[in-house]
Amino acid sequence: MNDEVTMGLLIDGVWHDQWYDTDKHGGEFVRESAQLRDWITPDGNDGPDGQPGLTAETGRYHLYVSLACPWAHRTLIMRRLKGLDALIGVSHVSPLMLDQGWTYHEAEGSSGDPVNGVAYHRELYTLTDPHYTGRVTVPVLWDKHEGRIVNNESADIVRIFNGAFDELTGNRLDLYPSDLRETIDAVNADVYDNVNNGVYKSGFATRQAVYEKHVTALFEALDRLEARLAESRYLAGEWLTEADIRLFTTLVRFDAVYHGHFKCNIRRLEDYPNLSNYLRELYQWPGVKETVNFDHIKRHYYYSHDTINPTRIVPVGPRLELERPHDRERLPGKGIREKA
C-alpha cells in the first residue's frame, strides 16, 4: 500500500497534478502500493522478508512526515516510544497539499528541509530516482549517506524502528512481540482495510452506492473493535502493541475530520464508550500527545481536498477533550513488553 494520498504523481520523473481516477474503478478510491521497501538492521543484513538491508547508525537517517497524515503519524509515535529522537531527525511538510503536492514552504507551517534543502517533497523521489513513476507520499525514511529514500511504507518503518536501533539506544520495548504477531497481523488486516483505509474509501468515493458500501463496512469494523475493547485493554490483550498505534492515528482524527469531511457520520467516535476511553488512554500515554497536531490535521484535510470542500473553510469545532479521565484501568494491562 501507499501511505498519505497526494494530489499528483511523478511520471518518468516529471510532476503531474493528477487526482486518483475513481471512474476507472467504478467510483472506488484504490490506494497504490509503496515501491521503496529497503530495510534497516543492526548489522546491515537483509530485512525479515529478504529486503536489502542498511546498517543502523546514529545520525545517518532522517524521517520526513506530514503532521496531518495518519500513516506518517504512526512513525512519529514509534520514534518517540523507541527513544529515537536523538538518532533520527525529522522534518515535516506544510499542511497545505495543493497543485504542487507536499511542500516544505515554511511560511505555510513546514519545518523546512535542513537535510536536502528541497522545496517540494517530490524532489526526494527524483533525487532517489530521476525517472521515478508513482505517487509522492509521506512518510519517507531517508539515508543521508547514500542520498536516497530507504523506505516509504509506514508499516515497514514502524517495524524498522521497533528493532533496528535497540543496540544504539538501549531501548528494549517491543511493540511486535513474536508470540502476539498472529493476533496483531489479523487485527491489522481488519483495521487497515476497513478503518485506516476505510475512511478514505468512504470519503473519496464518487458514487453513492460505493460510499454506502464502505461507510457501512467502516462502522461495522468500529462495532467489532468496540466489542473487543469491552473485554481487552488493548487490541492484542494486556500489552500495548503496534496494532494500537496503527488504530490510534485514525481514531484521533475521526471526530475532528472523518466524521464531517469524509461523511463518516453514522456515529461519532465519542458515541462509542470503549473506543473513546481507549483513545483517551493512548492520547495520554507519555510522549504521544506531543505528536498530535490538530491545526495541521484540520487545515490539511479541509483546505487541500477542494473536490470535497470547495470553499476551503476549516471548521472551528468539534471541541475534543482528550485529556479527560478514561476508564481503561478497569481492565488488566501491562503496558509495553520489553524484549528478553
Residue pairs with C-beta under 8 A, 6 or more apart in sequence:
1 31
1 32
1 33
1 34
1 153
1 155
1 192
1 197
2 31
2 32
2 33
2 34
2 134
2 135
2 137
2 152
2 153
3 34
3 69
3 71
3 72
3 137
3 138
3 139
3 152
3 153
3 154
4 66
4 68
4 69
4 70
4 71
4 72
4 137
4 138
5 20
5 29
5 31
5 135
5 137
5 200
5 204
6 97
6 101
6 102
6 135
6 136
6 137
7 17
7 18
7 19
7 97
7 98
7 99
7 101
7 304
8 15
8 16
8 17
8 18
8 19
8 99
8 100
8 101
8 122
8 136
9 15
9 16
9 18
9 133
9 134
9 135
9 136
10 16
10 122
10 125
10 126
10 132
10 133
10 134
10 136
11 133
12 131
12 133
13 126
13 129
13 130
13 131
13 132
13 133
15 100
15 101
15 120
15 122
17 99
17 100
19 307
20 29
20 30
20 204
22 28
22 29
22 204
22 205
22 206
23 206
26 207
26 210
27 205
27 206
27 207
27 209
27 210
27 211
28 201
28 205
28 210
29 200
29 201
29 203
29 204
29 205
31 197
31 200
32 134
32 135
34 137
34 151
34 152
34 153
34 156
35 134
35 152
36 128
36 149
36 150
36 151
36 152
36 153
37 51
37 151
37 153
37 156
38 47
38 51
38 52
38 53
38 54
38 150
38 151
39 46
39 47
39 48
39 51
39 52
39 53
39 54
39 150
39 151
39 156
39 160
39 164
40 53
40 54
40 55
40 56
40 61
40 141
40 150
40 151
40 160
40 164
40 165
41 47
41 53
41 54
41 55
41 56
41 164
42 55
42 56
42 163
42 164
42 165
42 166
42 167
43 55
44 53
44 54
44 55
45 53
46 52
46 53
47 53
48 159
54 143
54 146
54 150
56 164
56 165
56 167
56 168
57 145
57 168
58 86
58 87
58 168
59 87
59 89
59 144
60 143
60 144
60 145
61 87
61 88
61 141
61 142
61 143
61 144
61 150
62 88
62 89
62 90
62 91
62 115
62 141
62 142
62 144
63 75
63 76
63 79
63 88
63 89
63 90
63 91
63 139
63 140
63 141
63 142
63 157
64 90
64 91
64 92
64 93
64 113
64 121
64 124
64 138
64 139
64 140
64 141
64 142
65 72
65 73
65 75
65 76
65 90
65 91
65 92
65 93
65 138
65 139
65 140
66 72
66 92
66 93
66 95
66 97
66 102
66 138
66 139
66 296
66 300
67 73
67 76
67 92
67 95
67 293
67 296
67 297
68 95
68 293
68 296
68 297
68 299
68 300
68 301
69 138
69 139
69 300
70 196
70 249
70 250
70 253
71 137
71 138
71 139
71 154
71 196
71 249
72 138
72 139
72 154
73 249
73 291
73 292
74 154
74 155
74 157
74 158
74 242
74 245
74 246
74 249
75 139
75 141
75 154
75 157
75 158
75 161
76 90
76 291
77 245
77 248
77 249
77 287
77 288
77 291
78 84
78 157
78 158
78 161
78 162
78 175
78 242
78 245
79 85
79 88
79 90
79 161
80 287
80 288
80 290
80 291
81 173
81 175
81 245
81 287
81 288
81 336
82 161
82 162
82 165
82 169
82 171
82 173
83 169
83 170
83 171
84 161
84 165
84 169
84 171
87 165
87 168
87 169
88 165
89 114
89 115
90 111
91 104
91 110
91 111
91 112
91 113
91 114
91 115
92 110
92 111
92 296
93 102
93 103
93 104
93 110
93 121
93 138
94 102
94 103
94 104
94 105
94 108
94 109
94 110
95 108
95 109
95 295
95 296
95 297
95 299
95 300
95 303
95 304
96 103
96 105
96 108
96 109
96 299
96 300
96 303
96 304
97 103
97 300
97 304
98 304
100 120
101 120
101 121
101 122
101 136
102 120
102 121
102 122
102 136
102 138
103 110
103 119
103 120
103 121
104 110
104 111
104 112
104 113
104 118
104 119
104 120
104 121
105 119
106 112
109 295
109 296
109 299
113 119
115 142
115 144
116 123
116 124
116 127
116 142
118 124
118 127
121 136
121 138
121 140
122 136
124 140
124 142
124 149
125 132
125 134
125 136
125 149
126 132
127 147
127 148
128 148
128 149
137 152
138 152
139 152
139 154
139 157
140 149
140 151
140 152
141 149
141 150
141 151
141 152
141 157
141 160
142 148
142 149
142 150
143 149
143 150
151 157
151 160
155 188
155 246
158 175
158 242
158 245
158 246
159 176
159 242
162 174
162 175
162 176
162 242
163 174
163 176
165 171
166 172
166 339
172 338
172 339
173 336
173 337
173 338
173 339
174 336
174 337
174 338
174 339
175 240
175 241
175 242
175 245
175 336
176 184
176 241
176 242
177 239
177 241
177 337
177 339
180 236
180 237
180 239
180 241
183 235
183 236
183 237
183 243
184 235
184 236
184 241
184 242
184 243
187 235
187 236
187 243
188 242
188 243
188 246
190 221
190 224
191 221
191 225
191 235
191 243
191 246
191 247
191 250
192 246
194 217
194 218
194 220
194 221
195 218
195 221
195 222
195 225
195 247
195 250
196 246
196 247
196 249
196 250
198 214
198 215
198 217
198 218
198 221
199 218
199 250
199 254
199 258
199 262
199 264
200 262
201 210
201 214
201 218
202 211
202 214
202 215
202 218
202 258
202 262
202 263
202 264
203 258
203 261
203 262
203 263
203 264
203 305
203 308
204 262
204 308
205 211
205 214
211 263
215 263
215 264
215 266
218 264
219 264
219 266
219 267
222 267
222 269
222 272
222 275
225 235
225 247
225 275
226 272
226 273
226 274
226 275
228 235
229 235
229 274
229 275
229 278
230 274
231 331
232 238
232 331
233 328
233 331
233 332
233 333
234 240
234 241
234 243
234 244
234 333
235 241
235 243
235 244
235 247
236 243
236 244
238 332
238 333
238 334
239 333
239 334
239 335
239 336
239 337
240 282
240 285
240 333
240 335
240 336
241 336
244 282
245 282
248 279
248 282
248 283
248 288
250 258
251 269
251 275
251 278
251 279
251 282
252 279
252 283
252 292
252 322
253 297
253 301
254 264
254 268
254 269
255 268
255 269
255 270
255 318
255 320
256 294
256 297
256 298
256 318
256 320
257 297
257 298
257 301
257 302
258 264
259 265
259 268
259 269
260 315
261 301
261 302
261 305
261 308
261 309
262 308
269 275
269 276
269 279
270 276
277 326
277 327
277 328
278 326
278 328
279 322
280 322
280 323
280 324
280 325
280 326
281 326
281 328
282 288
283 289
283 292
283 322
283 323
284 322
284 323
284 326
289 322
289 323
294 320
298 314
298 315
299 314
302 309
302 312
302 313
302 314
302 315
303 309
303 312
303 314
306 312
